[in-house]
Amino acid sequence: MNNNILKKELVNYAFIIMGCIFLALGVVWFFVPNDLLTGGTAGLSLLLHYVSPYSIGTLMIAVNLPLLLIGYKYLGKMFAFRTIVTIVLISIFIDLFVEVLELEAVILDKALASIFGGAFIGLGLALVIKGNSSAGGSTIIAKIVSSKSEIKPSTVILCIDFIIITSALFIFEDKTSILWSIISIYVTTKVIDFILTGSLNKKVVHLVTNKVDLFTKLIKEELGPEGTVISGQGFSNNEEKKIILLVVEVTKLQSLRQMIIEHDKDAFMIISEANEMLGRGH
């Protein structure tokens, strides 16, 4: 193994270890004391813990490792190995915090626990993903199903989460636990998205206009020098079209709208989210 590969793997495992700690703390500090669930096989392990004498860590290994062995070829050798390490570390940290250190609940309130617990789980999962790993078997199930059908992996994971949450209806007497668990899963996904893609206060603008030269000049003067002119062709009459592609700060969108209204009412503009930017200083 050369130095570059070794360095990358060390960085990967640093992210994985930090992610496992946050995941374990989210479970121990917030979820277990408040009878809450998360998604995936971690949620299944929690559900089984509530109805059995086994520790969460033991159940996580019991649930995930068979799935890893089945789905090994779908993951790749290094990714599968890192995933095994991740699952084992999460299991060890959870049992360490509960059985040895006996950490107590930070919050005994389902609403707050679902938000903060979801944030901890989301942060932990995002760090694990940054370490080129995954934290459980639902990813494996999704890969297997999607490889043998036209079902998207995200749809499979959503179905697994739905089954786990629905199963809780037969276990929890307090049904509000289920509702707050759904909130926690939502918070988790939002935190993961925020960490992995950032929070850009910018929009992508596609502007179709016959006055490209005029708008190029105005945009450079009022919005900034960055932009791209793309050649296109209309569907109806095969007329040549010019499209200006821009990334615009939200605060400058109104200026662009006003510019279009004043100079070309026949222009066509599409505005969409810019989730991530790479290159040119980004």
Secondary structure by P-SEA (a helix, b strand, c coil): ccaaaaaaaaaaaaaaaaaaaaaaaaaaacccccccccccaaaaaaaaaacccccaaaaaaaacaaaaaaacccccaaaaaaaaaaaaaaaaaaaaaccccccccccccaaaaaaaaaaaaaaaaaaaaaacccccaaaaaaaaaaaaccccaaaaaaaaaaaaaaaaccccccaaaaaaaaaaaaaaaaaaaaaacccccbbbbbbbccaaaaaaaaaaacccccbbbbbbbbcccccbbbbbbbbccccaaaaaaaaaaaccccbbbbbbbccccccccc
